[in-house]
């Protein structure tokens, strides 16, 4: 669709995964560093919010430019921006519910997979109905923008109350 050769297409198809892998490690390091020096709210929530807001902005920018190479690179960087928040996303359950972090992360993963199931169906419907790839990019940008705001509603300094004994405590 963007007119790349097979080799260039393969390189651009690999770029998002390469950048996301680097962002995963760098984001994990930074969330720990910021949490230790600036506090959990900055290290977890502000980092997560900034990552998602950056992803949203880059998704919108990709719809405004015509250069195929720039589009491919910006999409890869957008994915990396979202993945930059993964370290914080997996650390927050440990911060707020250490006794139930497995349940919290399990729900997180389940709901994320449901989004992964529904997302391609929505994209397919929107592209077929409106003959436009721009709308799905705006939808995705909107979802990341809502996620950026949602990050600010989390306070990792306030643990979830444990109303009694541990659910899986040995008897």
C-alpha positions in Angstrom: 0.0 0.0 0.0 2.9 2.4 0.7 4.9 1.1 -2.2 7.9 -0.4 -0.4 10.1 -3.1 -1.9 10.0 -6.5 -0.3 13.2 -5.8 1.6 12.2 -2.3 2.7 8.7 -3.6 3.7 10.3 -6.3 5.8 12.6 -3.8 7.5 9.7 -1.5 8.2 7.6 -4.4 9.5 10.4 -5.3 11.9 11.1 -1.8 13.1 8.0 -1.5 15.4 9.1 -4.7 17.3 12.7 -3.6 17.5 11.8 -0.1 18.9 9.1 -1.6 21.2 11.6 -4.0 22.7 14.1 -1.2 23.4 11.2 0.9 24.8 10.1 -1.9 27.1 13.6 -2.1 28.7 14.2 1.7 28.8 10.7 2.4 30.2 11.2 -0.3 32.9 14.5 1.3 33.9 13.0 4.8 33.9 9.9 3.9 35.9 12.1 2.4 38.6 14.6 5.4 38.5 11.9 8.0 38.6 10.0 6.2 41.3 13.1 6.0 43.5 14.0 9.7 42.9 10.7 11.5 42.3 8.1 9.2 43.9 5.7 6.5 42.7 3.2 9.0 41.2 5.8 10.5 38.8 7.6 7.2 38.1 4.4 5.3 37.4 1.5 7.5 36.5 3.2 10.5 34.9 5.4 8.3 32.8 2.4 6.2 31.7 0.4 9.2 30.9 3.2 10.8 28.9 3.8 7.6 27.0 0.2 7.1 26.0 -0.2 10.8 25.1 2.8 10.7 22.9 1.5 7.6 21.2 -1.9 9.3 20.6 -0.2 12.4 19.1 2.1 10.3 16.8 -0.9 8.3 15.6 -2.7 11.6 14.6 0.5 12.9 13.0 0.8 9.8 10.8 -2.6 10.7 9.2 -1.4 14.2 8.3 1.8 13.3 6.3 2.1 11.6 2.9 5.7 10.4 2.9 5.6 6.6 3.3 8.9 6.3 5.1 7.9 8.9 7.6 4.5 7.2 8.1 6.2 3.8 8.8 8.8 5.3 11.2 6.2 7.4 13.1 4.0 4.3 13.5 7.0 2.4 14.9 7.8 5.2 17.3 4.1 5.4 18.3 4.2 1.7 19.3 7.4 2.3 21.1 5.9 5.2 23.0 3.0 3.0 24.2 5.4 0.2 25.1 7.5 2.7 27.1 4.7 2.5 29.7 4.7 -1.3 30.1 7.2 -1.3 33.0 5.0 1.1 34.9 1.8 -0.8 34.0 3.2 -4.1 35.4 4.7 -2.4 38.5 1.5 -0.5 39.6 -0.3 -3.7 40.7 2.6 -4.6 42.9 2.5 -1.1 44.3 -1.2 -1.0 45.1 -2.1 -4.7 45.8 1.0 -6.7 46.5 -1.0 -9.6 47.9 -3.2 -9.7 44.8 -0.9 -8.5 42.0 -1.4 -11.8 40.1 -5.2 -11.2 40.0 -4.8 -7.6 39.0 -2.3 -8.3 36.2 -4.5 -11.2 35.1 -7.4 -8.9 34.7 -5.2 -6.4 32.9 -4.0 -8.9 30.5 -7.5 -10.4 29.9 -9.0 -7.0 29.2 -6.1 -6.1 26.9 -6.6 -9.3 24.9 -10.3 -8.5 24.6 -9.3 -5.2 23.1 -7.0 -7.1 20.8 -9.9 -9.3 19.7 -12.3 -6.4 19.1 -9.9 -3.9 17.6 -9.3 -5.7 14.2 -13.1 -6.2 13.9 -13.7 -2.5 14.4 -11.0 -1.5 12.0 -12.3 -3.9 9.4 -15.8 -2.6 9.8 -14.8 1.1 9.7 -12.5 0.7 6.7 -15.2 -1.3 4.8 -18.0 1.1 5.7 -16.2 4.4 5.3 -13.4 3.5 2.8 -10.9 5.2 5.1 -7.9 4.2 7.1 -7.8 7.6 8.8 -10.8 7.0 11.1 -9.2 3.9 12.7 -6.1 5.9 13.5 -8.2 8.6 15.1 -10.1 6.0 17.1 -6.8 4.4 18.3 -5.4 7.9 19.1 -8.6 8.6 21.1 -8.3 5.4 23.1 -4.6 6.2 23.9 -5.6 9.8 24.9 -8.3 8.4 27.3 -5.6 6.0 28.6 -3.3 9.0 29.2 -5.9 10.7 31.3 -6.8 7.4 33.1 -3.1 7.1 34.2 -3.5 10.3 36.1 -6.4 8.8 38.1 -4.2 6.2 39.6 -2.4 6.8 42.9 0.2 4.1 43.4 0.9 5.4 46.9 -2.5 4.3 48.1 -2.7 0.5 48.5 -5.9 -1.3 48.0 -7.3 -2.2 51.4 -7.0 -5.8 52.4 -10.2 -6.4 54.3 -9.1 -9.6 56.0 -6.7 -12.4 55.5 -4.9 -13.2 52.3 -7.0 -15.1 49.8 -4.3 -17.7 49.2 -2.7 -17.8 52.6 -1.5 -21.2 53.8 -3.8 -22.8 56.4 
